[in-house]
Amino acid sequence: QLQLAESGGGLVQPGGSLRLSCAASGSTLQHYAIGWFRQVPGKEREGVSCISFLGEKTDYVDSVKGRFTVSRDNGKKTVSLQMNSLKPEDTAVYYCALRTYYSSSNCYMAQDDYDYWGQGTQVTVSS
């Protein structure tokens, strides 16, 4: 059974950085498109970033463009989300998601496009 696990969350001051990682057990994520999402209580889960299975295509929600960078190391079988210049409004639980359906060279920013999810990692940006 494929399982995803996020790591790297924590408390950081505004303007700081964090690097989230997503790893798989029970299978490998290196052949699949990966998405990063975040959710705050009372709000819908939001697509933050995505990366195609070969890594040639990425996408970001407008609010994080220029600050977040998604990457994958298929040798290490991990996908990372480097988050710089963090703002209080970035505070959320961050999830990685994996799409097992055929995805060609695309990546996807909608929840319904993914069928496996991690448990999430809390990111808190506060002084």
Secondary structure, DSSP 8 states (H G I E B T S, - for coil): --EEEEE--EEE-TT--EEEEEEEESS-STTSEEEEEEE-TTS--EEEEEE-TTSS-EEE-GGGTTTEEEEEETTTTEEEEEE-S--GGG-EEEEEEEE-S--TT----SGGG--EE---EEEEE--
